[in-house]
Amino acid sequence: MISPLVNSIDNLLDTDQAQRLFHGRGGLYQGLNHLCLDWFPEVLLLTSFKVLSEQDKCAVIEAVSEKFAHRFSERQLNLVYQCRASGESTTQLICGEVPAQHIVREGPCRYQVQLMSNQNHGLFLDMAKGRQWLFEHAKSANVLNLFAYTCAFSCVALTGAAKSVVNIDMSRGALKVGQQNHQLNGIERGARFLSHDIFKSWGKLKKFGGYDIIVADPPSFQKGSFIATKDYPKLIRRLPELMNSGGYLLLCLNAPDLGSAFIKEQVTSLAPKLTFIERIANPEVFADIDPERSLKVLLYRFDD
């Protein structure tokens, strides 16, 4: 039953890149909707989104361990198991070790991740194509990175020769990791880090604008920070004030119960000078039986 998950380990043969190997959450593998397997070199992360019986948990772990040993007999297996169910998260080191400072690579950049201490590990793997788009279009751009988290978008923008990036997020801890990520990538200038509430910081954001590219990747539901149904319309209404004519806007939404139509309807109603260009595809491994339940990354252009 679990062979699709186990066989995904074959994809490790030629990669040093952090990536998802198996995405049961997409609903394409009957009986495996609750399981995902990620590779954060040199650690495998097995995640279950429901509580497993001890027997089922051991069966999956044993199958993964046997497959890894068969394919990579000379390598040590480092395996972490995380259960995320009913709003709670527990994490367990099954075997091997996790580096005290765990640095991984995705695309042209390096990032810190924390597999043992946080539900969110520091790098959202489903956003890889969005970061790739920004890297390819950032040259000489003034970029605004809203809800910056650990500033992965900023790292790829400046590596792609952006003129400057303003990173804003309410979490000082996340921004501190973001600053360290810039140092990891040899980025010494061009980035600002603002630990502020976006909705109370328009004057400061305008001061550093206008922007050629804005990235908005908010949490879908985070009490005290951002609730998509309530706050995304307020954000969309005001973003054109910050943009240069001809600039681009990435509007991101990772709420299973809100499809891309939610964003499109808000833009049509509240920001008619934004023109829809395309939906940026998610990495193939994140294929979903219903694409509207998966991550939505919508690209717009502002024509004043």
N, C-alpha and C positions, 0 to 999 in steps of 0.2 A: 504493500500500500504506500509506503514512504519512498519508493524507489526514485520518483522525480526529484525529491529533495536530496537524497543521497547522491544521485548521479550528477547533480549540479556541482559537486566538488571537482569534477573533471575540468571545470572552467578555470581552476587555479593553475593549470599547467604553465601558462604563459603570461601571467599578470602579476605586477607589483602594485596594482591600483586598488584602492578601497572601492568596494562595490557590493551590491546585493547579488547573491548567487541564486537564491530561490525565494519566490514571492507567492506564498500560498494565499495571502490576503486578497489577491486579485480574483479569487474564486474560480480559477481555471483548473484546479486539481481537486477532485472530489475527495473529501475527507481530510484535506490538508489546509483548509482555509485559515486555520489558526497558527500556522507555522511559517517562519521566515528564517533564512540563513544568510548571514552577511560575512564578508571577508574584510577585516581591518588588519592588513599584514602586520605581524604574522599571527593573527588571532582569528579564529572562527567564533562568531556570535550566533547562537541558536536562540530564537525568541518564540515563545508561545503566547498567544493572546487569549488563552483560556487555561484554567488550572488543570494540569494533567495528573492522572493517577500516577503513583510511584512506578507502577509497572509500565505504563505507556511512556513515561519520561525516560526510564532506563532503556526501553527498547529503541527509542529514537537516538539517544546518546550512543548506545552501543553500535547501531548501524552506521552513524556518522564516523565514529572512531575506527571501525573496521575498514570502511571505505578509504579514509584518509591514510591509514597504515598501509593499505594495499597499493595506493597510488604513490605515496611518498614515504617509502620505507626508511629513508635516511633523515627525515625531518621529524622534529618533535611536534606533537599535536598540542596546541594551546586552544582550549575550548571553554567558552563562557556560556552559561545558560541563563536566560532572563525570562521570567514570567510576568506578563503585563495583563492583568485581569481585574475587572471591577474597580478600576481606578487606582489600583495598587501595583507596585513593582517590586519584585525580589530578584536579586542577581547572585549567581553562584559560579565560582571558578571550578570547573569540573576536572580539568587536568592541565598540566603545563603551567604557564605563567603569563602575566600581562605586564608589559614594561611599565615602570613607575612613571616615565614620561613617554607616552605612546604617540609616536609621530607617524602619520600615514600620508600617502600621496594620492591625489586625484587630479587628473589632467596635468597642468604645468605647475601645480602648487602643492605645498605640504601643510598639514593641519594637525593640531593636537586633538586627540579624542580621549574620552574617559568612559570605558566600558563598564567599570565596576561600581561607579559612584552615582551615575545619573541615568534617568530614564531616557533623556535625550543625550546623545553621546558627543555632540559638538560638531557633527557634520551630517546633514540630511542627504542621504544617497540618492533619493528620487529627484533631487534638484540638479543633478549633474549636467543635464542638457541646458538648463537655464544658465548655469555658470559658464558653460562652453559658449553659449550665444554671447554673453557679456564679454568674455575674453576676446572673441572675434570682432566685436564692434566697439571696443572701449577706446581705441586710439585717439588721443587728444581730447577726450570727452571729460566734461565736468559731471560727476556721478553723485547721485544721492541714494544712499542705501538705508531704507527705512526698515525698522525692526531687524537691525543688523545682526543680532545674536552674536556669534563668534567671528563675524566679518569675512566669511568665505567669499562673498560676492566682491568685497573690497579688494581682497588679495588677488583674485583673478583679473579684476579691472586694472589694477595698477601694474600687474605683471604684463597685461596687454597694452600698456603704455597710455593708460588714462592720465589726464592732466591732474585731476584731483578727485578724492572721494570723501564725502561727509557720511559718517556712520552714526546712526542714532538708535538708541535702545534704552529702555528703562533699567535694564539689568547691568549694574556696574561690573559684576562678576563676569558676565558674558563678554562685555567689551574689553575687560582685562585680558581674557583669553584671546580675543580678537587682536589686541595689540601684540601679544606674543606670537600669534600666527603671522603677522606682518614681519616681525623680526626673523622668524623661521625662514621666510622667503626673501630675506635680504632687502626688504622694502623699508627705506629709511625716511622717506618724505612723501608728501602728497595726501596723507590720510588725516582726517580729523575724527575724534571720538566724542560723542555727546551723550551723556547719560541723562536723558530728559524724556518727559512725556511729549510725544510728537504733537499732540493736539494743543499743547501749551507752548510750543516752540516755533511757531510759524515765522515770527520776526527774525529769529536767529537763522532759520533755514533759508529765508529769503536773502539774508545778508550774504550768505555764502553762494547763492545761486546767481543767475539761472542755470538750470541743469539740462544737459544734453541727453542724459539717461537717468531715469528714476526706477529703482527697484522697490516694490512694495510686497513683502513676503511676511504678512502678519500671522500670528496664531489665529486659529479659527474660533477658539473659545478659551479665553484666559481672563478670569475674573479680575477686575482692577486694572487690566491692561487693554484688551481688545476683544470685542464680541462681534463677529463678522456681520451678522444681520443688523446690528445697531450701528456699528462704527465704520464699516466699509463705505456706506453711502456718504458719510461725512468726509471721509478721506478723499474719495473720488471727486467730490464737488470742488475741493480746494487744490488738488494737485496741479491743475493747469496753471495756477498762479505762480508756480515755481519753475515752470518749464520754458526752455527756449523753443522758438518756432522750429519745427522740423525734428524736435527731440523725440526720444522713444521712452515708453513706459511699459515696464513688466508688472502686470497685476497678477499676483499668485494667490491661490486659494486651495487649501487642503482640508476641506470639510466634506465628508462623504454625502451629507444630506443637502448640500448646496452645489448645483451644477454650474457650468460655465454661463448658462443663461442668466443666473443671478448677477454676475459681474456685467455682462453685456447690457442687461436692462438698466442697471444703475448708470453705466456710462452714457447710454443713449439719452437717458432722462436728465442727468446732472452735469455731464461734461461733453456736449455734442461736438466740440472741436477735436475730440479724440477719435481717430479713425482706426478701426480694428484691422490688423495686418495678418496675424496668424496665431494659432495655438501651438506653442512649442511642445514637441513630443517629449514624453517621458522616456527614460531608458527602456529598451525593449523588455528587459527582465521584469519591469513593473507593469506589464500588460494586465488589463483588468477586464473581467467579463462585462462590466459597465464602466466605460471610460469616464463618465461623469461623476463617478464616486472616487476617482483617483485624483492625484494632484493636477490642478489646472494652472497653466502658466500662459497668460494671454498677453500678446504683444500689441501695443497701440502706438500710433504716431500722433503728435500734437501739431496741428496746423493752425496757426493764429491768423 
